[in-house]
Amino acid sequence: MPRAFCLMGLAVALLLFVLFVLDLAIGIPFGRASLLADIGFVVSSLGLGLISFTTLKSLK
């Protein structure tokens, strides 16, 4: 079960990363409402991805 949670964390991190990088680059989903929020979400999604990956790696 913990492995499933790690994979879900990676999936959510990837989804958030793609969503907010697209908003930064071309303004598609949110119309570049807040540059600071976009950068914050990109950094947070990278952090979530890193934590999920290292936890998944330690489970093996």
C-alpha positions, 0 to 999 in steps of 0.5 A: 500500500505505501508503494501505491501512495508514492506512485500517486504522489509522483502522478500528482506532482507530475500533473501539477508541474505540467499544469503550472509550467504551461501556465508560466509558458503560454498562460493556457489554464489560468491565464497567468493570473499570478506569476509568484503563485505559478513559481511557488506551485512549480517548486512545490510540485518538484518537492513533492516529486522528490519526496515521493521518489526518494520514499519509493526508492527506500521501499525497495 
